[in-house]
Amino acid sequence: MKIASLVVRVSPEHIDTLKTALVEIPGVEVHGANIEQGRVIVTVEDGEGYAMTDSVLAVNMVRHVLSVTLAYEYTDEGLENEIEHPEPIPGLPLQAADGVGSAQDKEA
């Protein structure tokens, strides 16, 4: 699964047109808008037959879009291969490598 949150800037007079166009893009969902500031908050999620990145690009290409800012991105790809307890880095004290201990512990 891949998901992203975007802030889309648009001239206030085009917000309704933009929102209508955005929901036609696969995986795009509109969550809110600030009409005075010309901002629309959307999420984009991948799905069967389309990639999140393609949908993000499509958002950028919609008429009246002034800018798109990526606010958040998440993917769970590769998490099944994550190491629960990574090996310590050679030469680095164990306290620093595993995140245990404080600065005072290291000075003592």
N, C-alpha and C positions, 0 to 999 in steps of 0.2 A: 504494500500500500504506500502511495505517495500522496501527500496533501500539502497545499500551500495556501497562505492567506495573503491577499493583495489589497493595497489601497490604490484605487483608480481615481485619478483626477480628471475632471471634466468641467466645462463651463456650466454653471448652474442651470441655464436654460435647456441644456441637453441631457439632464439626468434621466428623465423618463425614457427618452429614446435609447440611451445607453443601457439602462437596466433591461429593457425589452430585448436588446441585441445580446447582452451578456448571457441571459438564461438559455439562449439558443445554442451556446457553445457546450459541448459535452463535458460534464463534470463540474460546471460552474454553478455556484449558488450565490445569490445576492443576499447579504445579511443586514444591510442598513445603508443609509445615505445621510449625508449632511448637505442639504441643498444650498445653504448659504455659502459654505466653503467649497462646494463642488467636489465632494469626496464620496466614493462608493466603496464599501467593504465587501469583498467577495472571498469565497474559498474555491479552490480548484482541486479536484480529486481525480486520480486516475481511475480507469475502469476498463471493462472488456472492450477491446478494439480501439482504444485511444490512450495516449500518454498524457500525463499531467503537463509535461513541458510543451507539448503541442497546443494544449488548451491555454496555457499561459501566454504563448506566442499569439494565439488567436485573440486573446483579450487585448494585447498590445495593438493589434491591427484594426480593432473596431473603430468605426468612424466616430469622431468627436473625442476620442481618448487623448488627453494631453500628456499624461505620464502614468506609469504603473510602478509602484514600490512594493517589493517583496517584504512582507512583514514577518512571515514565519514559514518555515518549510520543515516537513518531517517525512522520513522514510523508514520503514522497518526492514528494508532489504539488507541482507547480510547480518542481521541480528542473530540469526541462528548459529553463526560462526563466531560470535563474540566470546572472548575468554572471560570467565567469571572473575578469576584472580590472575591478573597479568604477572609475568615474571618481573622481578626487580631489575632496574637498570643498573648495569655494572658501575661501581664507583659512587653510586648515590646511596646515602644512608637509608636503611629500611624504613625508618619513620617517614621520610620524605616520599619514598616510592609507594608506600601503601596509604599515604594520607593520614596516618595515625600519628599523634603527638602534636606538640605545639612548638612554637619558636623557643619557649623557655626550656623545653625538654632538650632541644638541640644544642642550647648554649651550655647546659650542665655537663 
